[in-house]
Structure formats: structure tokens, C-alpha cells
Amino acid sequence: MARDLDGKDLDVLFKMVPELEALQKKGLVVEYMNILPPVANHHSRSVQEFEQRVKRLTDEEMRYLVDLVLNGTENTGCLRPEFAEAFFVLAGQRLGESVADSLREAYEEGGECGG
């Protein structure tokens, strides 16, 4: 689902991609409509780097991101399966395996890449 990132979304994005915040301060306009796909697809060279970026989040920030995914606001459909699974595993480690299972189900049900 396409959306305009709000302040909290940008805080989470910039925590995972601090170099992006520095570029924005230099005049780059952030036009992402989701958080996870750009982190995985544009700012991480590998699954391991993506994992390290996600690990920067606090439990509260992870819960926020999970809630966005589960309510359909955050699109994980553009994540390659190995990146999606890495996020699900990390979320499960932090928030419980039932959360990881719910994320996997949402990914499989809504797996289209759009917006």
C-alpha cells in the first residue's frame, strides 16, 4: 500500500539508514512510500547487512513496524523472500514466534509488489 511516510516512519527509516538522513539534510528528498523495501532493496548489499540495519531498532520500533505490516500499511511484497524471512526471524526473536508466523502469513497472502 502506497503512503506518505510520517515523522515516526522517517525516524524508523533513518535509524536503519542513517546515511539517508544525512543526504536529506543536504537537500535529497525522501520519496519512499514504505520503510522495509527501500532498506532491503536500495540500502543493503546483502541479507546480513539488512539484518544489521533492522537490529538497530528498539523493541518498540520493531513493534511499530510489525504493526504497520500486519495492518497492511507497510508493504513487504517488494522484499525478496530471503530479506522477508530475515525480518520475520528478527521480529520473532524480539516479539515472539507468533508474531513471525503472522508476518509470514501476511507476506504470503499479500505478496504483491505495488506502490
C-alpha positions in Angstrom: 0.0 0.0 0.0 1.4 3.4 -1.0 1.5 6.1 1.6 3.4 9.2 2.6 5.9 8.4 5.4 5.1 10.4 8.5 7.6 11.6 11.1 7.6 8.3 13.1 8.1 6.4 9.8 11.0 8.6 8.9 12.5 8.2 12.3 12.5 4.4 11.9 13.8 4.6 8.3 16.6 7.0 9.3 17.6 4.8 12.2 18.1 1.9 9.8 19.6 4.1 7.1 21.4 6.9 8.9 23.2 7.9 5.7 19.9 8.7 4.2 19.1 11.3 6.8 22.4 13.0 6.1 21.6 13.1 2.4 18.2 14.5 3.2 19.8 17.3 5.2 21.8 18.1 2.1 18.7 18.5 0.0 17.8 15.0 -1.1 14.0 14.5 -0.9 12.9 11.1 0.5 10.0 9.9 -1.6 9.7 6.3 -0.3 6.2 5.0 0.3 7.3 2.2 2.6 10.1 1.5 5.1 11.3 -2.1 4.6 11.6 -2.3 0.8 14.0 0.6 0.4 16.1 -0.6 3.3 16.4 -4.0 1.8 16.4 -3.2 -1.9 18.3 0.1 -2.1 20.4 0.4 1.1 21.5 -3.1 1.9 24.0 -5.0 -0.1 23.2 -8.3 1.5 20.8 -10.1 3.8 23.4 -9.8 6.5 23.6 -6.0 6.1 19.8 -5.8 6.1 19.7 -7.8 9.4 22.2 -5.4 10.9 20.1 -2.4 9.9 16.9 -4.0 11.4 18.8 -4.9 14.6 19.3 -1.1 15.2 15.6 -0.9 16.1 14.4 -0.9 19.7 11.7 -3.4 20.6 9.2 -0.5 20.5 10.3 0.5 17.0 10.2 -3.2 15.9 6.6 -3.5 17.3 5.6 -0.3 15.4 7.0 -1.7 12.1 5.4 -5.1 12.7 2.0 -3.4 13.4 2.3 -1.5 10.2 2.9 -4.7 8.2 0.1 -6.6 9.9 -2.5 -3.8 9.4 -1.5 -3.5 5.7 0.1 -0.1 5.9 3.6 -1.3 5.3 4.2 -3.4 2.2 6.6 -6.3 2.4 5.6 -7.6 -1.0 8.6 -6.0 -2.6 11.0 -7.8 -0.4 12.8 -10.8 -1.8 12.0 -13.9 0.2 15.4 -14.1 1.9 15.1 -10.5 3.1 11.5 -11.0 4.2 12.4 -14.1 6.1 15.3 -12.3 7.8 12.9 -9.7 9.0 10.4 -12.3 10.2 13.1 -14.2 12.2 14.3 -11.0 13.8 10.8 -9.9 14.7 10.1 -13.4 16.1 13.2 -13.3 18.2 12.2 -9.9 19.7 8.4 -10.2 19.8 7.6 -13.9 19.8 7.3 -16.6 17.3 3.6 -16.0 16.9 4.5 -12.5 15.5 6.9 -14.1 13.0 4.2 -16.6 11.9 1.6 -13.7 11.5 4.2 -11.8 9.4 4.8 -14.8 7.2 1.1 -15.3 6.7 0.6 -11.6 5.7 3.6 -11.8 3.3 2.2 -14.9 1.6 -1.3 -13.6 1.4 -0.4 -10.1 0.2 2.8 -10.8 -1.6 2.4 -8.4 -4.5 4.9 -5.7 -5.1 3.0 -2.5 -5.6 3.2 1.2 -4.6 
